[in-house]
Amino acid sequence: MAGRYCVNPKQLTNYNSILFSKAGVILLLCFFVCVQILSAQNLVPNNGFEEFSHCPGSHSQHPAEFRAVSWTSATNGTPDLFNRCSVGEADVPHNWAGVSEAYEGGGYAGIYLWTDYLNYREYLQCQLTSPLIKDSTYIIEFHYRLSSYSMYAVNQIGLHFADSLVKIKTDKVVRISPAVLVRKDSVLTPNTGLWESIHHEYKATGGERFVMIGNFMDDFETKSYRLQFIPVQQVMLKAASYYYIDNVLVEPKYTREKAIVSDLAPEFVGEDVVVNKTYVLKNINFEFNSYKLSYASTETLDQLVLWLEKHPKLHLVLGGHTDDVGSDQFNLTLSKNRARTVAGYLVGHGIDKTRITHNGFGEQRPLLEETTEVARKINRRVEVKFLD
C-alpha cells in the first residue's frame, strides 16, 4: 500500500506540469425536451450534471468551484464536474481521472469514495424540486463508475436524504445512516470499471428535501482493493478510489407504475380514440366495497357522453375490475355492478342503451401483479372499448 497522504490528494498536483490550460468561461443555457414519460416526474434537478454556470477546466480546488447547476458540496470536500465542453483536464471522455463516456448525455460528476489519507471523502448534494411525502414510496436510482486511473476500488456507496441543507466544515467522512446503501461482499465484480446502477425503493418519513451521495462509512468499515493494472499513474489517484456519478433519479413509485400501465391501457381523454383499443376511464372512483359513483367521477363520464354524441355510430364495451382484496365471488359481483353503474350513467344522459355492453371481471385481469396500495388503486378501474 502506498504511503499516506498528508494533504488533500488534489493538492499533490504539480501545477507547472499541467498539460491543459483552463477553459474559458462559457455560459450555457440548457433546454431539456422530455423524451420519456418517466423523466417528467424526477425530483432531482439537473440529474445528469449537464447544466453548469462555467464549463469545467480541471479538477476542483475549492467546494465553490463545483459549478453544476442545483448541486453543491455538502462538506469541505471538492467534487468535480466533467463535460464534453471542456478543453482541459475535465473533458468527456478523456479527463484527469480516467476515460469514460457519460452514462447519458455529455457530462457527469466525480467524487472520492476512499483515500489512504485518513477518511478523506467528497459528497454531492442537491435540493429536490419538492419535498417527499410521508409514507409515499419513491424509486431511487443513480449510476456510478470507478474511474480508470484509480489505483483502488471500494465496496460501497450510499445516498442520504436530509430535511435541510447539509454543510459540514470538514473534508472527512460524514457518519450518518444513508437511506440507500450498496455494500458488496466482494470489492471486485465483473462490473467493476463499468457503469453500475443502484435501484432502490424508499418509503418517505416526510419532509425530505435534500439528497446526498457518497461513502458514509469510515476507512475501517470500507473494503478497498488495490488494482494491478492501471493505464495511467495519476498522482492524485495513486492511493485513492474515485468514482463518476451520473443520472440520479428520485421519483414517486406511483408515477413509474402509472407510466408502465399507460402502455398497457392508456387513459381515455376524449380525442385520438382508436376503435377496438381498450382505454381506462380515469378518475372513475367508487366508495369502498360499493358501486356508488363518487362525485369526482362525473367529469370523465360527461366527457365520454359528449364523445359518444359526436360519434353516434360507435358502440362501446365497458369492463369493471377490482383489486385482490375480498373473495373472488364478491369481487366479480362488485365489478359487474360498477360497470353497470357506469352504463346507467351514460343511458341517463341520453346515450342509447343498445350501444352499450357491460361486464365485470373481478380481480382476474390486473394491470399490475403487485399487492401494494398503489397497484391496487391502479387495478380498481373501469375500461372502455369502442366498436364499429
N, C-alpha and C positions, 0 to 999 in steps of 0.2 A: 504494500500500500504506500502511496506517495506520502511525503511529509505534509503536515498540517499547514493550512493557510494561516496567516496571521492577520489578514485583512479580507475585506470583501473580495471574492475571486475576480470581480470585474476590474478591480484596481490594479491587477497584475499586468495589464496590457501595457506594452511599450508603445506609447502614442507616436513616437518618432518613426515606428516601423509600420504604422497602419498603411495598408496599400490602397485604401479607398478614401477619398475625401467625402465630407458630409454633403448630403444632397441639399439643394436649395429649398427654400420654403415653398410648399405647394398647398394651396387651399383647395380642398376637394369637396364638392357637393355631390353626395351620393343619393340617387333616387332608386328605390327598390320596387320592382314590379313583382307582385306575389304570383308565382307560377304554380304554387301548390296550396291547397286548402289549408294544410297543416300550419304553414308558416305564419298565417294571419293571426293566430292566437298565441304565438310565442311571446312570453312576457319578458324575455331578455332582449333589450335594445342592442343593436349593433352586434348581433350574436356571432358573426363571423369575423369581427375585427376589420371590416372593410372600410369603415368611415374613420377619419382621423383629422386632426387640426393641422398637423405637419407630417409630411412624408418622412418616415424614419431614415436616418443616415447610418446609424451604427447602434451599438448596444447602449442601454441607458446607464447613466452615472448617478442619477437622482430620481426619486419617485415621480417628480413632476414632469420628467422627460417622457413618460409613457403617455402618448398623445392619442390613444384610441378613444373616440367619442363614447361617452357614457361609462367608461371604465377607468378605474384608478388602482393604485397600490393600496392595500389595506394596512401596510406596515412601512417601515423604512427600507424594506427591500425594493429592488428596482426591476420590475418586469420589463420585457422588451416587446417591441412591435416589429413585425416583418411584413413587407408588402412588395409587390412587383414594381411599384413606382420608384423604389429606392435605386440609386446609382452607387450606393456604398455597400457596407457590410450587412445591411438589413434587407437584402433582396430576397425575393422568392423566385426560383427555388434555392439559389446558392446564397448562403449567408455565413456569418462568422461561427454559427453553432452547428452547421451541417448543410445537408442538401435535402430539401423536401418540398414537393408541391403542397399547396393548401388542400385540405380535405374538400373544401368547396370555395369557390371564388379565387381571390388573389392575395389573401392575407391571413395571418394568424398571429397569436401571441406566444411568448415563451417565458418560462419560469424555472428556477432551480427548485427541484423537489428534495435534493440532498447534496451536501458537500462534505468534504473532510474537514471543514472549518467549523467546528463547534455549533452545530444546529443552525447554520445559516439557511434561511428559507425566503421564498418570494410567494406572494399571494395576489391573485387577481380579484377585483371586486366591482360590482355594478349594482345599480338600483333597478329593480323590476319596474315595469310600466304600471303595475297595480299590485297592491298587497295580496298575499294569499288569503283565501277564505277558510275559516275554521272548519275542520272535518272534511274539507274537499280533497280529492285525490289529484295529484299532479304527476305528469310524466317528466322525468328528469333525464336529460341526455347531454353528453358532450364527448368530443373526440380528443385524444391525446396521442402524442408520438414522441418516443425517445429520439433526441437529435443525434445525427450520425457521428458527430465528433465527440460525444460524451464518452468518457472513459468508464463510467459506471451506469448500471441500470438499477432501479429500485422496484419494490413490490407493491407500492401503494400510492394512491392519490384519492382526494376526497373533495366534497362540496358541502358547504355550510350555509345555512340561512340565518339571517340576523334581522332583528326588528329595527335597528338603527345603523347608521354608518359606522363601520369599524375603522378606527385609526389608532394603531398601537405603535408607540415610538420605540420600536426595536426591529432588528432585522433577523431575529431568532425565530424559532418555532412558535407558533400560536397553538397553545394546548387547549383545544376545545373538541367536543364530540361532533363530528360532521354528520349532517343528515344522510349523506351518501358516502360510503367508504368502499373503495375497491382495495382489497388486501389479498394478494396472490400468495399461494403456498410456495410457489417457486418463482424466483425473480425472472428467470429466463423462460420464455414460452415461444412457441412458433411465431407469434405475432410481435415479439419484441423488435422494435425498429420500424414497425409499420404503424399506420393509423389504427388505433384501437378505440373502442367506444364503451361508454357507460350508459346503461339503460336501467332506470330505477323508478318505482312508484313511491310517492311520498304523500302521506296524509298530513295536511297542514294543521298546525296548532292555532293559526290565525294571526294575521298582522305581520307576517314575514315580508320584508320589503327589500332586503339586500341579499346578494348571493356572493360567496367567496369560494375560490378554487385554489387548492394547493395541497401540501402534505402537512397534516395536523399532528403527526406523530414525531417524537424526537428520534435522535440517531439510534438510541438503544432499541427502539421499537420498530425501526425501519430496516428491512433487509436490503443490503446492497451487494452488487456483484461486479467485479472488475472484468471488463470485456477484454478479449485477447487481441482482436484485430480492429484497430481504429485507423481509418484512411488518412486523417489529418491530426497531428498532435496540437490541439488548441490549448494554449496555456491556461485559459480560464476554465477549461473543462477537464484538466488532467486528473483531478480528484473530485469529480462532480457528476451529478445526474441531472440533465437539463431536458425539459420536455416542451414540445409545442402544444398549444391548445387551440381548438377551432370548433365552430358550430355548436354553441351552447344553447340548450333549449330547456325552458320550464313552461309547461303547457298543461292546462286543465285536461284531465283524462276524458271528461265528457266531450270536449271538442275533438279529441283524437278519435273516440269511438263514433261520434256523430259523423265525422268525415268518412270513416270507413263504411258506415251504414248508408251514407248518401250514394255511394257507388252501387249498393245492392238495391236500394229502394229510395229514389230521390223524392223530395217533398213536392206536393202539388202547389204550384204558385200561380196558376191561372193563365199561363202562357206557355208556348212552345211544348204543348202536350203531344205525346206520341201515342197513337192508337195501339192497343194491345200491350202497353207497357204499364207496370204497376207503380203507383205513387203512394206515398204516405200522406195522409191528411194531417198536416201539422197542427199542433195545439188543440187536438181533439182530446179533451180530458173529461174523466168521469169521477164521480165521488167514489171513495174506496168501497170495493165489493158491490158497486151499484152500476146501473146502466142509465142513470140520470145524467144528462149533459150538464157540464158547468157553463157558466155564462161566457167564459173566455173562448169557448168553442164556436160561438156563433159567427165570429168574423170569418173564419176559414170556410164554414158551411155556406155563409152568404156569398162568398166569393165563388164557391162551387155552383151555387144556384145561378149566378149571373153567367158563368161559363157555359152551363148546360142550356140556358136560354139562347145563347148565341150559336149553339151547335145542336139544334133540335133533332137532328137525325142520329146522333150518337146515343148509345146505351151505356150503362155502367154497371160494374160488378163491385159490390162492397164486401170487404172481408174484415172480420173482427178478430183481434188477437189479444191474449193476456200474457202475464208473466208466469213464472213457475210456482207461485205461492198459492196453495189451495189444492184440492183434489182435481183430478183430470176431468171428472164429470161436471163439477162446479164451474171450472174454468171454461169448458166447452159451452155450457149453457149461458154463462155470463158473456162470452164473446159473441154468441149469436144474438143475444138481446141488445148488445151495444151496436152491432151492425144494423139491427132492426130499428133502433132508435135514430140512427143517422138517416136511414132510409125514410123514416117517418117525418123527420125534419124537412127533408127535400120535398116530399109529397105535400106537406103542409105549406110549403112556399111555392106551390104551383107546378112542380115537376110531375109529369105523368108517371104513375106507379108502374106502368107497363115497361118503362125504360130502365127500371131498377131491379137488379137481382142482388140478394144479400145472403151471407153465410158467416158462420163462425168456426174458428179452428182451435180455440183454446190456447194451450201453450205449445202446440205441436210444430209451429213454424217460427221459432225465434230468429231475429236478425243477429243477435249476439248470444253465444252459448254460455256466457259468464253468468254468475249469480249475484253480482254486485247490484247495489241500488240503482246505479246509473244504467246498467244493462237492462235491468227490469223496467225502468222507465221507458227506455227505447223500445222494448219488446211489447209494451202495452200500447197498442195502436189500432187505428182503422185504416185500411188500404183501399184504394180505388183503382180500377182498371176500366178504360174506355174502349168500347167495341163499336164497330161499324153497324 
